Every structure is written in C-alpha cells, then in structure tokens.
Amino acid sequence: MDTSAINSKNVTTKGGLLIGDDKAPVKIVEFINLRCPYSKEWWEDSLPLLDKYVKENKVQRIVKHFDKDTPGLKKGNVLHRFLDHSNPEQAKENITYYFAHLDEWGSLPEDAIAEYAKEKRHATEQTDREHAESIIEETEQANITLVPTIVLNDHIFDENISEEELDKLIQTELAYKA
C-alpha cells in the first residue's frame, strides 16, 4: 500500500469504537470495513497481540468503521450500523463474529444484512449517522482511501504487517512514552 499521500496528522483518536483504557500510552487507529477480506485478515491476525496489550493497559484500539461506496463493501456499511459503541466488548465480539462468518453473510443480498445482524447477534440498529459521517470526513482530510488503513502515530500500514513488526512498533512507542 502506498501511504505517501496519507496525512497522519489529520487522523484523530476521537470517535470510533474505543477498545481499551483511555489512559493507555499507545493509540492505534484502525480504519476497517466489515465486508473487506483484508480488514478481516488484519483483525484476525492482530487480535491476539493487540488483546494482550489492551489487557495490560498499554494499547487502546480506536476502530473506525469506514463506510465505502464500493459495491463489494456496501454490505459492511450495513453491519457498521449494528455495532453499539457504548458496549465495546460486545461490539468487539460482534466484529470478530462477523469476520469469522464473512462468507455466510457476505453472500446475502444487501437488504438481508440487517436481519442477519438482528437474528445472529441480537443487535439493534444504532441511529448515530453523524458518527459514520465524521469518519468519512476524517478519511477525506487524511486522504485515506483504502481499508484497512492502520495508523500508529506516524506509522501507517495495512494488513500486511507481520506480528513481529507490529510488536516492535508498539514496543518502540512504549519505550518512547516511558
């Protein structure tokens, strides 16, 4: 992924799904779409390492569900509306479930996705459209066009980062903050 056009200074830690302690020294901002197979790869591959750091109160994840107009990603936009940011643990469980079952719900017609969320996860639609619009505005200001895009201070990367590289970046940031 070419990150040269992305302006990380316009990426904020405001909004999104907050997973972990607000006082955690390291903040990772993740722009993902639930229908994106590369976002799925990022989520599943990074989950064990990030869960460890979140549990130790060293990292806070700020997950921003990026609604995309791309035909293949519109189904993810529907599921984004069924994530309750006021309950981060449940939202994280739902994200993990949706990614694990991407082939199942991803083949449904777009108008059946909401029923899927209600039936499989007992999810209710959240009505805060301003939240989704603020994420879109932020991506425009930062020139983020692809999912997943992950920002850790000035480090910008996608799903192709190895666990070792991610761990090293986090360790470097923790040492810098110490």
Buried (B, 14 or more C-beta within 10 A) or exposed (E): BEBEEBEBEBBBBEBBBBBBBEEBBBBBBBBBBBBBBBBBBBBEBBBEBBBEBBEEEBBBBBBBBBBBEEEEBBBBBBBBBBBBBEEBEBBBEBBBBBBEEBEEBBEEEEEEBBEBBEEBBEBEEBEEEEBBEBBBEBBEEBBBBBBBBBBBBEBBBBBEBEEEEBBEBBEBBBEEEE
